[in-house]
Amino acid sequence: MRHSHARHLLMNGIPINYLSRRLGHSSIQTTLIYLELVPDPTGSLATVP
């Protein structure tokens, strides 16, 4: 459920730093993991650096 919530917020344009605080992460690097769950709107696979 936590991943679904994070994915929903990211797909609706919530800034990653806001999501990081909302999830209680001490590092934004932890939150960046959730970006892997968000599909690229162009239909291609998104990559996270």
C-alpha distance matrix in Angstrom:
0.0 3.8 5.4 5.0 6.2 8.6 9.8 10.5 12.4 14.3 15.3 16.7 18.8 17.4 19.4 18.0 19.8 18.2 14.7 15.9 17.3 14.3 12.1 15.3 16.4 20.1 20.6 19.7 20.0 16.8 15.0 17.1 15.1 12.5 15.5 15.8 12.8 14.7 17.5 21.0 22.3 25.6 24.2 25.1 22.9 22.1 23.0 22.1 25.2
3.8 0.0 3.8 5.4 5.2 6.3 8.6 9.9 10.8 12.4 14.3 15.6 17.1 15.2 16.7 14.9 16.4 15.0 11.4 12.2 13.7 11.1 8.5 11.7 12.6 16.3 16.8 16.0 16.6 13.3 11.5 14.0 12.4 9.9 13.3 14.2 11.8 13.7 17.0 20.2 21.8 25.2 24.2 24.7 22.2 20.8 21.4 19.9 22.7
5.4 3.8 0.0 3.8 5.4 5.1 6.0 8.5 10.0 10.5 12.0 14.2 15.6 14.3 15.7 13.7 16.0 15.2 11.5 12.4 14.8 12.7 10.2 13.4 13.4 17.0 16.7 15.2 15.2 12.3 10.3 11.8 9.8 7.0 10.2 10.6 8.1 10.3 13.5 16.8 18.7 21.8 20.7 21.0 18.5 17.2 17.8 16.7 19.8
5.0 5.4 3.8 0.0 3.8 5.5 5.1 6.0 8.6 9.9 10.4 12.3 14.5 13.8 16.0 14.8 17.4 16.1 12.5 14.4 16.5 13.9 12.2 15.8 16.3 20.0 19.7 17.9 18.3 15.6 13.1 14.3 12.8 9.4 11.6 12.1 8.8 10.0 12.7 16.1 17.3 20.7 19.5 20.5 18.6 17.6 19.1 18.5 21.8
6.2 5.2 5.4 3.8 0.0 3.8 5.5 5.2 6.3 8.7 10.0 10.8 12.8 11.3 13.7 13.0 15.0 13.2 9.8 12.2 13.7 10.7 9.7 13.5 14.5 18.3 18.4 16.6 17.7 15.2 12.3 14.2 13.5 10.0 12.2 13.8 11.0 11.4 14.5 17.5 18.3 21.9 21.4 22.4 20.7 19.2 20.5 19.4 22.6
8.6 6.3 5.1 5.5 3.8 0.0 3.8 5.5 5.3 6.2 8.6 10.0 11.0 9.3 10.9 9.5 11.9 10.7 7.1 9.2 11.5 9.3 8.2 11.9 12.1 15.7 15.2 13.1 14.1 12.0 8.8 10.4 10.2 6.7 8.9 11.0 8.9 9.3 12.9 15.4 16.8 20.3 20.0 20.6 18.5 16.5 17.5 16.0 19.0
9.8 8.6 6.0 5.1 5.5 3.8 0.0 3.8 5.5 5.2 6.1 8.6 10.1 9.8 11.8 10.8 13.9 13.2 9.9 12.1 14.8 12.9 11.9 15.5 15.3 18.7 17.7 15.1 15.6 13.8 10.6 11.0 10.4 6.6 7.5 9.1 6.3 6.0 9.3 12.1 13.4 16.9 16.3 17.1 15.3 13.8 15.3 14.7 18.0
10.5 9.9 8.5 6.0 5.2 5.5 3.8 0.0 3.8 5.5 5.2 6.3 9.0 9.0 12.0 12.1 15.0 13.4 10.7 13.7 15.7 13.3 13.1 16.9 17.4 20.9 20.2 17.5 18.6 17.0 13.5 14.2 14.1 10.3 10.8 12.6 9.7 8.4 10.9 13.4 13.6 17.4 17.2 18.7 17.6 16.2 18.3 17.8 21.2
12.4 10.8 10.0 8.6 6.3 5.3 5.5 3.8 0.0 3.8 5.5 5.1 6.6 5.4 8.5 9.1 11.7 9.8 7.6 11.1 12.7 10.6 11.2 14.8 15.4 18.6 18.0 15.3 17.0 15.7 12.0 13.0 13.8 10.3 10.7 13.5 11.4 9.8 12.7 14.5 14.7 18.5 19.0 20.2 19.0 17.0 18.6 17.6 20.5
14.3 12.4 10.5 9.9 8.7 6.2 5.2 5.5 3.8 0.0 3.8 5.3 5.2 5.2 7.1 7.2 10.7 10.0 7.9 10.8 13.3 12.1 12.4 15.7 15.3 18.2 16.9 13.7 14.9 14.3 10.5 10.5 11.6 8.4 7.6 10.7 9.3 7.2 10.1 11.4 12.2 15.7 16.4 17.1 15.9 13.5 15.1 14.1 17.0
15.3 14.3 12.0 10.4 10.0 8.6 6.1 5.2 5.5 3.8 0.0 3.8 5.6 7.5 10.0 10.8 14.3 13.5 11.6 14.6 17.0 15.5 15.8 19.2 19.0 22.0 20.5 17.2 18.2 17.5 14.0 13.4 14.1 10.7 9.3 11.5 9.6 6.5 8.2 9.4 9.3 13.0 13.7 15.1 14.6 12.9 15.3 15.3 18.5
16.7 15.6 14.2 12.3 10.8 10.0 8.6 6.3 5.1 5.3 3.8 0.0 3.8 5.9 9.3 11.2 14.1 12.6 11.5 15.0 16.7 15.0 16.1 19.5 19.8 22.7 21.6 18.4 20.0 19.5 15.7 15.7 16.9 13.5 12.4 15.1 13.2 10.3 11.9 12.6 11.6 15.3 16.5 18.3 18.1 16.3 18.6 18.3 21.3
18.8 17.1 15.6 14.5 12.8 11.0 10.1 9.0 6.6 5.2 5.6 3.8 0.0 3.8 6.2 8.7 11.5 10.6 10.3 13.5 15.3 14.4 15.8 18.7 18.7 21.1 19.7 16.3 18.1 18.2 14.5 14.2 16.2 13.3 11.8 14.9 14.0 11.0 12.8 12.7 12.2 15.6 17.3 18.5 18.1 15.7 17.6 16.9 19.4
17.4 15.2 14.3 13.8 11.3 9.3 9.8 9.0 5.4 5.2 7.5 5.9 3.8 0.0 3.8 6.4 8.6 6.9 6.9 10.3 11.6 10.7 12.5 15.3 15.5 17.9 17.0 13.9 16.2 16.1 12.3 12.9 15.1 12.4 11.7 15.3 14.4 12.2 14.9 15.4 15.5 18.9 20.3 21.2 20.2 17.5 18.8 17.4 19.6
19.4 16.7 15.7 16.0 13.7 10.9 11.8 12.0 8.5 7.1 10.0 9.3 6.2 3.8 0.0 3.8 5.5 5.4 6.4 8.7 10.3 10.8 12.5 14.5 14.1 15.8 14.5 11.2 13.8 14.4 10.9 11.2 14.1 12.3 11.3 15.1 15.2 13.3 16.0 16.1 16.8 19.8 21.4 21.6 20.4 17.3 17.8 15.8 17.5
18.0 14.9 13.7 14.8 13.0 9.5 10.8 12.1 9.1 7.2 10.8 11.2 8.7 6.4 3.8 0.0 3.8 5.4 5.0 6.0 8.7 9.7 10.4 12.2 11.1 12.9 11.1 7.7 10.0 10.6 7.2 7.6 10.7 9.4 8.9 12.7 13.2 12.2 15.3 15.8 17.3 20.1 21.3 21.0 19.2 15.9 15.8 13.3 14.9
19.8 16.4 16.0 17.4 15.0 11.9 13.9 15.0 11.7 10.7 14.3 14.1 11.5 8.6 5.5 3.8 0.0 3.8 5.4 5.0 6.4 8.7 10.0 10.7 9.7 10.7 9.5 6.7 10.1 10.9 8.3 9.6 12.9 12.2 12.3 15.9 16.6 15.9 19.1 19.6 21.0 23.8 25.1 24.7 22.8 19.4 18.9 16.0 16.9
18.2 15.0 15.2 16.1 13.2 10.7 13.2 13.4 9.8 10.0 13.5 12.6 10.6 6.9 5.4 5.4 3.8 0.0 3.8 5.4 5.3 6.2 8.7 9.9 10.3 12.1 11.9 9.7 13.1 13.0 10.0 12.0 14.6 13.1 13.6 17.3 17.2 16.3 19.6 20.4 21.4 24.6 25.8 25.9 24.3 21.1 21.2 18.6 20.0
14.7 11.4 11.5 12.5 9.8 7.1 9.9 10.7 7.6 7.9 11.6 11.5 10.3 6.9 6.4 5.0 5.4 3.8 0.0 3.8 5.4 4.9 6.1 8.5 8.8 11.5 11.2 8.9 11.7 10.7 7.4 9.8 11.8 9.8 11.0 14.4 14.0 13.6 17.2 18.5 19.8 23.1 23.8 24.0 22.0 19.1 19.3 16.9 18.8
15.9 12.2 12.4 14.4 12.2 9.2 12.1 13.7 11.1 10.8 14.6 15.0 13.5 10.3 8.7 6.0 5.0 5.4 3.8 0.0 3.8 5.5 5.3 6.2 5.4 7.7 7.5 5.8 8.9 7.9 5.5 8.5 10.7 9.9 11.6 14.7 15.0 15.3 18.9 20.3 22.1 25.2 25.7 25.4 23.0 19.9 19.3 16.4 17.7
17.3 13.7 14.8 16.5 13.7 11.5 14.8 15.7 12.7 13.3 17.0 16.7 15.3 11.6 10.3 8.7 6.4 5.3 5.4 3.8 0.0 3.8 5.4 5.0 6.0 7.8 9.0 8.5 11.9 10.9 9.1 12.3 14.3 13.5 15.2 18.4 18.4 18.6 22.3 23.6 25.1 28.3 29.0 28.9 26.6 23.5 23.1 20.1 21.3
14.3 11.1 12.7 13.9 10.7 9.3 12.9 13.3 10.6 12.1 15.5 15.0 14.4 10.7 10.8 9.7 8.7 6.2 4.9 5.5 3.8 0.0 3.8 5.4 7.8 10.6 12.0 11.2 14.2 12.4 10.1 13.4 14.8 13.1 15.2 18.2 17.4 17.6 21.3 23.1 24.3 27.7 28.2 28.5 26.4 23.6 23.7 21.1 22.8
12.1 8.5 10.2 12.2 9.7 8.2 11.9 13.1 11.2 12.4 15.8 16.1 15.8 12.5 12.5 10.4 10.0 8.7 6.1 5.3 5.4 3.8 0.0 3.8 5.6 9.2 10.5 10.2 12.4 9.9 8.1 11.7 12.3 11.0 13.8 16.2 15.5 16.5 20.3 22.5 24.1 27.4 27.5 27.5 25.0 22.4 22.2 19.6 21.4
15.3 11.7 13.4 15.8 13.5 11.9 15.5 16.9 14.8 15.7 19.2 19.5 18.7 15.3 14.5 12.2 10.7 9.9 8.5 6.2 5.0 5.4 3.8 0.0 3.8 6.4 8.9 9.9 12.3 10.0 9.4 13.2 14.0 13.6 16.3 18.7 18.6 19.7 23.5 25.5 27.3 30.5 30.6 30.4 27.8 24.9 24.3 21.3 22.5
16.4 12.6 13.4 16.3 14.5 12.1 15.3 17.4 15.4 15.3 19.0 19.8 18.7 15.5 14.1 11.1 9.7 10.3 8.8 5.4 6.0 7.8 5.6 3.8 0.0 3.8 5.4 6.7 8.7 6.6 6.9 10.4 11.4 11.9 14.4 16.6 17.2 18.5 22.3 24.0 26.3 29.2 29.3 28.6 25.7 22.8 21.6 18.4 19.3
20.1 16.3 17.0 20.0 18.3 15.7 18.7 20.9 18.6 18.2 22.0 22.7 21.1 17.9 15.8 12.9 10.7 12.1 11.5 7.7 7.8 10.6 9.2 6.4 3.8 0.0 3.8 6.9 8.8 7.9 9.2 12.1 13.5 14.7 16.8 19.0 20.1 21.4 25.0 26.4 28.8 31.5 31.8 30.8 27.9 24.7 23.1 19.6 19.8
20.6 16.8 16.7 19.7 18.4 15.2 17.7 20.2 18.0 16.9 20.5 21.6 19.7 17.0 14.5 11.1 9.5 11.9 11.2 7.5 9.0 12.0 10.5 8.9 5.4 3.8 0.0 3.8 5.2 5.7 7.2 9.2 11.1 12.8 14.3 16.5 18.2 19.3 22.8 23.9 26.4 28.8 29.2 27.9 25.0 21.7 19.8 16.2 16.1
19.7 16.0 15.2 17.9 16.6 13.1 15.1 17.5 15.3 13.7 17.2 18.4 16.3 13.9 11.2 7.7 6.7 9.7 8.9 5.8 8.5 11.2 10.2 9.9 6.7 6.9 3.8 0.0 3.8 5.3 5.0 6.3 9.1 10.4 11.3 13.9 15.6 16.3 19.6 20.4 22.9 25.3 25.8 24.6 21.9 18.5 16.9 13.4 13.6
20.0 16.6 15.2 18.3 17.7 14.1 15.6 18.6 17.0 14.9 18.2 20.0 18.1 16.2 13.8 10.0 10.1 13.1 11.7 8.9 11.9 14.2 12.4 12.3 8.7 8.8 5.2 3.8 0.0 3.8 5.4 5.1 7.1 9.7 10.4 12.2 14.6 15.8 18.8 19.7 22.7 24.7 24.9 23.2 20.2 16.9 14.8 11.1 11.1
16.8 13.3 12.3 15.6 15.2 12.0 13.8 17.0 15.7 14.3 17.5 19.5 18.2 16.1 14.4 10.6 10.9 13.0 10.7 7.9 10.9 12.4 9.9 10.0 6.6 7.9 5.7 5.3 3.8 0.0 3.8 5.5 5.8 8.1 10.1 11.6 13.2 15.0 18.4 20.0 22.9 25.2 25.0 23.7 20.5 17.6 15.9 12.6 13.4
15.0 11.5 10.3 13.1 12.3 8.8 10.6 13.5 12.0 10.5 14.0 15.7 14.5 12.3 10.9 7.2 8.3 10.0 7.4 5.5 9.1 10.1 8.1 9.4 6.9 9.2 7.2 5.0 5.4 3.8 0.0 3.8 5.3 5.7 7.7 10.1 11.1 12.3 15.9 17.4 20.0 22.6 22.7 21.8 18.9 15.9 14.9 11.9 13.4
17.1 14.0 11.8 14.3 14.2 10.4 11.0 14.2 13.0 10.5 13.4 15.7 14.2 12.9 11.2 7.6 9.6 12.0 9.8 8.5 12.3 13.4 11.7 13.2 10.4 12.1 9.2 6.3 5.1 5.5 3.8 0.0 3.8 5.3 5.4 7.6 9.8 10.7 13.8 14.9 17.8 20.0 20.1 18.8 15.9 12.6 11.3 8.1 9.7
15.1 12.4 9.8 12.8 13.5 10.2 10.4 14.1 13.8 11.6 14.1 16.9 16.2 15.1 14.1 10.7 12.9 14.6 11.8 10.7 14.3 14.8 12.3 14.0 11.4 13.5 11.1 9.1 7.1 5.8 5.3 3.8 0.0 3.8 5.4 5.8 7.8 10.0 13.1 14.9 18.1 20.2 19.6 18.2 15.0 12.4 11.0 8.5 10.7
12.5 9.9 7.0 9.4 10.0 6.7 6.6 10.3 10.3 8.4 10.7 13.5 13.3 12.4 12.3 9.4 12.2 13.1 9.8 9.9 13.5 13.1 11.0 13.6 11.9 14.7 12.8 10.4 9.7 8.1 5.7 5.3 3.8 0.0 3.8 5.3 5.4 7.2 10.8 13.1 15.8 18.5 17.9 17.2 14.3 12.0 11.8 10.0 12.9
15.5 13.3 10.2 11.6 12.2 8.9 7.5 10.8 10.7 7.6 9.3 12.4 11.8 11.7 11.3 8.9 12.3 13.6 11.0 11.6 15.2 15.2 13.8 16.3 14.4 16.8 14.3 11.3 10.4 10.1 7.7 5.4 5.4 3.8 0.0 3.8 5.3 5.4 8.5 9.9 12.8 15.2 15.0 14.2 11.5 8.7 8.8 7.2 10.5
15.8 14.2 10.6 12.1 13.8 11.0 9.1 12.6 13.5 10.7 11.5 15.1 14.9 15.3 15.1 12.7 15.9 17.3 14.4 14.7 18.4 18.2 16.2 18.7 16.6 19.0 16.5 13.9 12.2 11.6 10.1 7.6 5.8 5.3 3.8 0.0 3.8 5.6 7.7 9.7 13.1 15.0 13.9 12.6 9.4 7.4 7.3 6.8 10.4
12.8 11.8 8.1 8.8 11.0 8.9 6.3 9.7 11.4 9.3 9.6 13.2 14.0 14.4 15.2 13.2 16.6 17.2 14.0 15.0 18.4 17.4 15.5 18.6 17.2 20.1 18.2 15.6 14.6 13.2 11.1 9.8 7.8 5.4 5.3 3.8 0.0 3.8 6.4 9.6 12.3 14.8 13.4 13.1 10.4 9.3 10.4 10.4 14.1
14.7 13.7 10.3 10.0 11.4 9.3 6.0 8.4 9.8 7.2 6.5 10.3 11.0 12.2 13.3 12.2 15.9 16.3 13.6 15.3 18.6 17.6 16.5 19.7 18.5 21.4 19.3 16.3 15.8 15.0 12.3 10.7 10.0 7.2 5.4 5.6 3.8 0.0 3.8 6.6 8.9 11.8 11.0 11.3 9.4 8.0 10.2 10.6 14.3
17.5 17.0 13.5 12.7 14.5 12.9 9.3 10.9 12.7 10.1 8.2 11.9 12.8 14.9 16.0 15.3 19.1 19.6 17.2 18.9 22.3 21.3 20.3 23.5 22.3 25.0 22.8 19.6 18.8 18.4 15.9 13.8 13.1 10.8 8.5 7.7 6.4 3.8 0.0 3.8 6.2 8.5 7.3 7.9 6.8 6.7 9.9 11.6 15.3
21.0 20.2 16.8 16.1 17.5 15.4 12.1 13.4 14.5 11.4 9.4 12.6 12.7 15.4 16.1 15.8 19.6 20.4 18.5 20.3 23.6 23.1 22.5 25.5 24.0 26.4 23.9 20.4 19.7 20.0 17.4 14.9 14.9 13.1 9.9 9.7 9.6 6.6 3.8 0.0 3.8 5.4 5.6 5.9 6.0 5.5 9.1 11.3 14.5
22.3 21.8 18.7 17.3 18.3 16.8 13.4 13.6 14.7 12.2 9.3 11.6 12.2 15.5 16.8 17.3 21.0 21.4 19.8 22.1 25.1 24.3 24.1 27.3 26.3 28.8 26.4 22.9 22.7 22.9 20.0 17.8 18.1 15.8 12.8 13.1 12.3 8.9 6.2 3.8 0.0 3.8 5.4 7.6 9.2 9.2 12.8 14.9 18.0
25.6 25.2 21.8 20.7 21.9 20.3 16.9 17.4 18.5 15.7 13.0 15.3 15.6 18.9 19.8 20.1 23.8 24.6 23.1 25.2 28.3 27.7 27.4 30.5 29.2 31.5 28.8 25.3 24.7 25.2 22.6 20.0 20.2 18.5 15.2 15.0 14.8 11.8 8.5 5.4 3.8 0.0 3.8 5.6 8.5 9.3 12.9 15.6 18.3
24.2 24.2 20.7 19.5 21.4 20.0 16.3 17.2 19.0 16.4 13.7 16.5 17.3 20.3 21.4 21.3 25.1 25.8 23.8 25.7 29.0 28.2 27.5 30.6 29.3 31.8 29.2 25.8 24.9 25.0 22.7 20.1 19.6 17.9 15.0 13.9 13.4 11.0 7.3 5.6 5.4 3.8 0.0 3.8 6.7 8.8 12.5 15.5 18.6
25.1 24.7 21.0 20.5 22.4 20.6 17.1 18.7 20.2 17.1 15.1 18.3 18.5 21.2 21.6 21.0 24.7 25.9 24.0 25.4 28.9 28.5 27.5 30.4 28.6 30.8 27.9 24.6 23.2 23.7 21.8 18.8 18.2 17.2 14.2 12.6 13.1 11.3 7.9 5.9 7.6 5.6 3.8 0.0 3.8 6.4 9.6 13.0 15.7
22.9 22.2 18.5 18.6 20.7 18.5 15.3 17.6 19.0 15.9 14.6 18.1 18.1 20.2 20.4 19.2 22.8 24.3 22.0 23.0 26.6 26.4 25.0 27.8 25.7 27.9 25.0 21.9 20.2 20.5 18.9 15.9 15.0 14.3 11.5 9.4 10.4 9.4 6.8 6.0 9.2 8.5 6.7 3.8 0.0 3.8 6.6 10.0 12.9
22.1 20.8 17.2 17.6 19.2 16.5 13.8 16.2 17.0 13.5 12.9 16.3 15.7 17.5 17.3 15.9 19.4 21.1 19.1 19.9 23.5 23.6 22.4 24.9 22.8 24.7 21.7 18.5 16.9 17.6 15.9 12.6 12.4 12.0 8.7 7.4 9.3 8.0 6.7 5.5 9.2 9.3 8.8 6.4 3.8 0.0 3.8 6.7 9.8
23.0 21.4 17.8 19.1 20.5 17.5 15.3 18.3 18.6 15.1 15.3 18.6 17.6 18.8 17.8 15.8 18.9 21.2 19.3 19.3 23.1 23.7 22.2 24.3 21.6 23.1 19.8 16.9 14.8 15.9 14.9 11.3 11.0 11.8 8.8 7.3 10.4 10.2 9.9 9.1 12.8 12.9 12.5 9.6 6.6 3.8 0.0 3.8 6.4
22.1 19.9 16.7 18.5 19.4 16.0 14.7 17.8 17.6 14.1 15.3 18.3 16.9 17.4 15.8 13.3 16.0 18.6 16.9 16.4 20.1 21.1 19.6 21.3 18.4 19.6 16.2 13.4 11.1 12.6 11.9 8.1 8.5 10.0 7.2 6.8 10.4 10.6 11.6 11.3 14.9 15.6 15.5 13.0 10.0 6.7 3.8 0.0 3.8
25.2 22.7 19.8 21.8 22.6 19.0 18.0 21.2 20.5 17.0 18.5 21.3 19.4 19.6 17.5 14.9 16.9 20.0 18.8 17.7 21.3 22.8 21.4 22.5 19.3 19.8 16.1 13.6 11.1 13.4 13.4 9.7 10.7 12.9 10.5 10.4 14.1 14.3 15.3 14.5 18.0 18.3 18.6 15.7 12.9 9.8 6.4 3.8 0.0
